[in-house]
Amino acid sequence: MLWYTFLLNVLFINCAVSLDPYETLGVPRTASLQEIRKNYKRLVVEWHPDKNNDPTAQEKFLQLTEAYNILSDAERRKQYDLFGTTDGFSGQDSASRNFHNHMYNPFDDVFSEGFNFPFEEHDISLFHKLSTTHWNFEKNYIPKSYTTPHLILFYSDWCFACLQVEPIFKKLMDELSPLGVGFFTVHVHNEQGLARRLGVGSQLPQIALLTDGRTSFFKEPSFSVQKMVEFFRLKLPYKLIVPLSATNVDAFLDNWREDNKVHALLFQRSLPVRLRYLINAFKHRTTIVFGVIVYDQEDSSSVFQRFKVPGDKDSLLIFKEDKDRPSASITMNSIPVPTLQDITDNNPYLTLPRISSQSMLDAVCPVKKLCVVLFSEDSPEHDASRHTLRRFAQESRFVHNNIAFMYVFIEKQPEFVNALTSPEDSSEISLHIAAMWRMDYKKIKYGWLLGDAVDDWKDYNTTKDRLDAGLRSLVNDPYNNLLYDTALKEISDEYIQSLGVRIFNRIFMHIEMAQQSLSRQHILPAVSLIFTVIIIVVLAMIMNHYMKLEEEEIRKSHMQSDSSSYSSESTAS
């Protein structure tokens, strides 16, 4: 057996020395990792010895595997490009490694009870490079987790199981990092406080997903890339992309009036939704609402025809205030992640967004930016005025001069209105337009562009001329040309949840965290303790009840005895 293995390795070395990995996989030298992976998967299926009867299938299969190992490793690929050889593709080092991987290992008999040491060339240096601290976790990763999901691996030194997980974790990084997923690791012995806080058990390694400041642990007994991707998809927030049909697509697109968000339609051939689209929807969920329409779904063909998108490709359409005309669109077989990010990053807000929260104000009107604000009421009667300003924002040349346009509901933001006018005049500010320059997050300078002549709203050209004249003097020097200054108070959030809903969500979050952190060996003692406490409380209540009954009987008997003695004394007297 040893001689057969040795001859097989020698044969493989002689064949491999003269092979070009690019030629073997049929890819150019400029090929990306995705192209290399795609060709490799196709060729190994074709040349697998179990499926191909060609006498050279075994040799070809080994060549393909070794070529892929070179080109999928950035350092080995660079070495081959520079020197035409690598330590893993030709030479004595490769022969030695292949020989030792196939030869009989005497430790196999000693550790025959499932304690074999991992002799593969894996190490945890990758984990050390990605390792973070408790402070960095709190200050950086927690805030990032609200827009970027992160996968965390918990490990320690001399953890042989961690060595086995290293290639799976690296594969996950190769697959998910380009889609926008973050990765980091935690050394549980160096960061014991962080490990205790997150509920990391003694069994390592452990992998968790960090989203919205919460960690969800992978509970399967074995690790695999497929299981991890399924876990990742399952733990993302529910309905990041809403399923739609021909019956509710118009209501979905019209909802911008209520939620003050951009709406995006994703068209796919079939479900499930691609992971890249889910991750992008997670990043932009505070400003963009995503819906998906599937071509295979009943009655969906009419929607595809309405928006002129093909059924055999993926399409993304971004809608603002106009439900019949998208502001941006892209159609491809599979929309690349950079293209997907560009189209959503460039369309995060409505043409005329509403100041509905402090975060919205800070986003659309940051410091050192000139902002045009329409003060209107939450009434259909003011829709025409908002439409006029929206049209001006779309057509005006000032939109490219670092000027933002927005509106506010007077009755919903009284603090904001009172900062710019006196309380007794707040009712008269309706349909006025102010120019506002934010000096910092509290202090602003402002002036009025359009006020008394409400009839001007009926004529778009008149309104346009007055706004043009007012903004022309402010563009170059807004600080000195605005007359008034004031301090803003915190903008109230119009979409904040009620106290009851927030309490319920908080309780649900803690229950979910407890479920994630408790393992089976912890659950049984916890359940036993809970039942013990319940039994003790019930017994105490029963004993207290009987004690009260007994006290009542004693009290009654004393009263009867006192009464009888009193009556006997009365008779005697």
C-alpha positions, 0 to 999 in steps of 0.5 A, a space after each residue: 500500500 505504501 509503494 502504491 501511494 508513493 508511485 501515485 504521488 511521483 506520477 502526479 508530480 511528474 504530470 503537475 510540473 509541466 502543467 499551467 493552472 490557468 490552462 488546466 482550468 481554462 481561464 485567462 490570467 486576468 480571471 477573477 476568483 468567481 470565474 475560477 470557481 465557476 470553471 472549477 465546479 464545472 470541470 470537476 463534475 465533468 472529470 470526476 472518476 465516479 462519473 467519467 469512464 475515461 482512463 485519464 479521469 483520475 489524473 485530470 481530476 487531481 490536476 484540476 484540484 491542484 490548479 484550483 488550490 493554487 489560483 484560489 489562494 492569493 499568495 500562491 497565485 502571485 508566486 506562480 505568476 512571478 516565478 512560474 511555480 509554487 510550493 504546492 504545484 511542483 517541486 519536492 515540497 509538494 511531493 512530500 506533503 502529498 506523500 505524507 497526506 496519503 501514507 499510513 499514520 501510526 497515530 490513527 491506531 492510537 487515537 482510534 476513538 475519534 481523537 485524531 489530531 488534524 494533520 491538515 495544514 490549517 492554522 488559526 493565524 487567520 483568526 488572530 488577524 481578525 480578532 477584536 477586543 471588547 472595547 472595539 466590539 462595543 464602539 465599532 461593531 455594534 453600531 455597524 451591525 445596524 447596517 452591516 451583518 457580521 459573522 463572529 467566530 469564537 475560538 481559543 488557542 489549542 482548539 483542535 476543532 477550531 482548526 477544522 472550522 478554519 477552511 469553512 470560515 475562510 470559504 464563508 469569507 470568500 463567498 459572503 464578504 463580496 456581498 457586504 457581510 463583515 467578519 471578525 473573531 473573538 479569542 474567548 480566553 483573552 476577552 472573557 468579559 465579552 464572551 460572558 456577556 454574549 453567552 459563549 459556552 465552553 464548547 468551541 468553536 462557536 459562530 454567531 451572527 451580529 445584527 441590530 446589536 444582537 447575537 444569534 448563535 449557530 446551534 447545529 452540531 456540525 459546521 458546513 458552508 451550506 448550513 451557515 448560509 441557511 442560518 445567515 438567511 434565517 436570522 436576517 430580519 423578517 420580510 426585508 423584501 416584501 413579496 408582491 403581486 399584481 393586486 398589491 403592487 400599486 398600494 406598495 408604491 403609493 405608500 411613500 406618503 405614509 412611510 416617507 421612504 423610497 420604494 424599490 421593486 425587485 424582479 426575479 425569475 423565481 424564489 428565493 431572493 438572492 442573498 446579495 439583494 437581502 443584504 443590500 435591503 438590510 443596509 438601506 431598510 431605514 430609507 428604502 422599502 424593497 418588494 419582490 415580484 416573481 415571474 413564476 408567480 400567478 398574475 405576475 406577468 402583467 406587472 413584468 409587462 407594465 414595467 417592461 422588464 424581461 422575465 429571464 433576468 433580474 431587474 431592480 427599479 427604484 421609485 420615488 414619488 411617481 409610481 409609474 416612472 422609476 427614477 433608476 433601473 437596472 436589468 442583468 442576469 445577476 446584478 453585480 454587488 457594486 452596481 447594486 450598491 451604486 443604484 441604491 446609494 445614489 437614491 436613498 431619499 425621496 425627491 422631497 422628503 419629509 422631516 419626520 425624525 432627527 436622523 432624517 434631518 441629519 441625513 438630508 440636511 447635514 451641517 454646512 448645507 443649505 436646505 429649503 423647507 416647506 411648512 405645510 399641513 398634513 392635508 390633501 389640500 396642501 398636496 399641490 404646494 408640495 408637488 410644486 416644490 417637488 417639481 422645482 427641486 427636480 428641474 432647478 439648477 440649484 439641486 446641484 449646488 449643495 441645496 436640499 429640498 424638504 417639507 415638514 408637517 406643522 402639527 407634527 413638529 411643533 418644536 421645530 416650527 416654534 424654533 423658527 417663529 413665535 408660538 402665536 405665529 405658528 398657525 400663520 406659517 402654513 405654506 411658507 418656505 424657509 432657507 436654512 443653513 446648519 452651522 452645527 447640529 443645534 444652531 442654524 441661520 435661516 430666512 424666508 423665501 416665500 411667505 405672504 403671497 399664497 396665491 403664487 402656488 397656483 402659478 408654477 412659473 411665478 413660484 419658480 421665479 420667486 424661489 430662483 431669485 431668493 436662492 440666487 443670493 444665498 448660494 455663494 454666501 448663505 451664512 452672511 445672507 440669512 438674517 436670523 439665527 436660532 437653536 433647534 431642539 430634538 426633532 420628534 420621531 413620527 414613527 416611534 413605537 408606543 411604550 407597550 410595543 417597545 416593552 414587548 419587543 424588549 422582552 421578546 429580545 431578552 427571551 431570544 437572547 436567553 434561548 441563544 445563550 442557553 445550551 441543553 445542559 443549562 436549560 434543564 437546570 434552569 427549567 428545574 429551578 423555575 419549577 421548584 420556585 413555582 412549587 414552593 410559591 404554590 405550597 406557601 400560598 396553600 399553607 398561608 390559606 390553611 393558616 388563615 382558615 385555622 386562625 379564623 376558626 380559632 377566632 370564631 371559637 374564642 368569640 363563641 366562648 366569650 359569648 357563652 361566658 357573657 350570657 352565663 354571667 348575665 343570667 347569674 346577675 
